[in-house]
């Protein structure tokens, strides 16, 4: 296949050298935002230590009863004049801060949890959402730019003959055209959806659950985190200072505390490994 059959050499020769330069800049920006999204801590909250978890349960169960009682699942806090419920995470042994959710894939509580993105292999949260938004936005520009370049290439080449002959001579351009045509709509739709979330200071998790929907909770139908302005919301989400990571990467992992083995009158919990003395046979 001759080099002139490819989009970039043909357009650079017949139009301007700015086309490959712009494509290279967009590609570099897309890849850099993708890597930042993938390798940045999304805002993982460290789990409570056994002593912290015991102190919290003791603080909740202040009745002095020695029998174990699970802590309540929620407690209420006031945010901007609106009551917000905080849920207790039985995995991390703590009350989740506002807008925090436990990711079932990463098995961690993430601040301002948006969603878990399998394409970047990471959660999208408080510390990497701006990189994710820049990634999908730049990817939209890159896909649209490639789509426009392919159409321009085919249009210019078909001026000296028929369009069918041009498609036969440039199968790579036809493949690019098909891929861009079917992918550009989903990418542009995703960018538009997250632009709406940024302008409203919402997360995907809150939007899907309808946390501030009047149908779900008429008394709490106003988003308490919104600054009542599109510009202020965009600045708060994308331009605010990046909070420091709470993960101690050089710290030692503390072993989990061992639960007491069930007595003869107690049944083992679901998923627990039975004791060898309870299985038929002697040790």
C-alpha positions, 0 to 999 in steps of 0.5 A: 500500500502506497504512503499516499493512501494513508490519511495523514501523509496524504492530508499533510501533502495536499493540505497542511502539516498542521494536521499530523501535528494536531493529531499528535498533540491530541494523542499525547494528551489522551494517553497522558490523561489515561495514565493519570486516571489509571495510576492516581489514587482515586481517594481510597480511605484507609480501613479502621484498625481493630482498636479504632473499630472496637472503640467505635462500636463501644461508643455506639453501644453505650448501654453497657450490654456485654452481648454483641450488637451490630452498630446502626447502619446510618447516622445523620449529619447536617450539610448546608442546612440539609440532613444527609445520612452516613452509612456504616461500612462493615468492611472498613469498620467506619461511617463513610464520609459524605459522598463516599461509597464502597467499591465492590471491585476494588473492595475499598471506600472511595471519597466522592465515588463516581464509578469503577471504570474497567477501561482505565482499571481504576475507580474514579473518585475525588482525586482522579475525576478531573483526569478522567473527565479530561481523558474522555473530553480529549478522546472525543476531540481526537475521535472527531478529528480523525473522523473528519480527516478520513472523510476529507481524505476520501472526498479529495481522492474521489474527485479524480474518480468514483467513490467506489474506486477510492474505497477499494484503493484505501481499505485502511481509511474505510476501516477507520471510518467505520470504527470512528462512526460507531464509537464517536456517538458513545464517546460524545454521549459519555462526554456530554453526560459527565459535562452535565454532572460537572455543571451540576456537581453530581456524581454518576453514583448519585445520578443513577441512584437518584439521591437528590431526586424529588421522586425518591426523597421529596424532603431532600430534593436539592443537591446540598453540594451544588454551589447554585452556579454552573461556573462555580460547580465546574471550578469546584470539581475541576479546578480545586486543590488536589487533596493529598492521598491518605494511603501509606504506601510504605506502611506495614499491613496489619494482620486481621484479628482472628475471630473466636471459633464457634462453640458446639451450640453455635453454628459457623457463619456463612462462608466460614471454614469449619474447624478440623475437629468438626469434620468427620474423623480425628485430628 
